[in-house]
Amino acid sequence: MIDLKDSPRQKSSAKDSRTALGAFSSITAAVRPWSLLALFLVAFGCGKEKEPESNPAPKTGAGSSTSSSAKAPAPLTTAELDSAEKAARPYKLVLIVKTRNNPFFKPMIAAFESEAAAMGAQAEVQAPPQETDKEVQFGYVQTVTAKGADAIIIAPADSKAIIPALKAAQDKGLLVINLDNRVDKTEAGNQGLALGGYVGADNEAGGKLAGESMVKALGGKGKVVIIEGIRGADNAEARKRGFEAGAKGLEIVGNESAEWDTEKANAKASSLLAAHPDVTGIFCANDKMAIGAMKAVEQAGKRGKITVIGYDNIPDVQPALKSGDMAATIEQHPDLMGKYGVRLAVSILNGKTQKGRELLVPLEVKGK
């Protein structure tokens, strides 16, 4: 507020104001009450004016961080997707997994193909030779986008590197559904990728189950090492975090990445056992690496002395679970990922389900 004190100019202004007020009083004495109110509102305003924004709020586009304030869509349930209607037309659905070289993906692919047929959709599957072939997977997305499809359903090899290809697919009108390994949410938002939805497991919760199982197997104490998946991949990082949270009371003395590969895991586990001869437990972030770790344990002459826990419950580790060479593994139901990935895509394409929703499949500890 401006401070009006006794300058000559201010006194003159005050006198002029009193003169104007007197004239205004003479005028208003002759008008009707409702006119007086109208004149008052015109002169002084009917309320506080909206002040111009010196710092307008940023736009809330697909990649804006301010969109995080919006309420997240409600989680999906299997009952909801089980009631989904068949495809309104034969949508083309393309499943792109990390590889066919890992038995984990076999039930996912089989369920995808079966469910697509049941829902009246066309199914196509593409997979790189190895899980580390992220550039090949990127190229598959580009090819599918160029040829055309209704939806890409993908288990990405790399949580961040795949985003530009998926964004290009989205820009061409393809629906993108994420399975298993999560696309990085922050980077997706930064690049404007809005996923149609996610179907998969809570990998951090699964890692914690593995950690708790290790604590139980070792009686609450001991030194352990971790064989990780591909560093930077969401599922690999989440399983590691979860295991560390669940392995309370245990000392984690080393960790190495074997990039989901059996032979690399054998080499990494051998090195860790040589560096830490008093290790009593090994957690492997997938079962293929656990197979390599068990081989390293046997080569070191420590069979029966080191507890190995894996993740995925693939057929290849069932004999080891029965013999006790492997204490436990985490089942995360890839078949359900394939099945409900199809149902979610079809329901969205039918206009019946909101985009951006998630379904978490159940996790189980499997042992002898």
Buried (B, 14 or more C-beta within 10 A) or exposed (E): EEEEEEEEEEEEEEEEEEEEEEEEEEEBEEEEEEEEEEBEEEEEEEEEEEEEEEEEEEEEEBBBEEEEEEEEEEEBEBEBBEEBEEBEEEBBBBBBBBBBBBBBBBBBBBBBBBBBEEBBBBBBBBBBEBBBBBEBBBBBBBEBBEEEBBBBBBBBBBBBBBBBBBBBBBEEEBBBBBBBBBBBBEBBBBBBBBBBBBBBBBBBBBBBBBBBBBBBBBEEEBBBBBBBBBEEBBBBBBBBBBBBBBBEEBBBBBBBBBBBBBEBBBBBBBBBBEEBEEBBBBBBBBBBBBBBBBBBBEEBEBEEEBBBBBBBBBEBBBEBBEEEBBBBBBBBBBBBBBBBBBBBBBBBBBEEBEBBBBBBBEBEBBBE
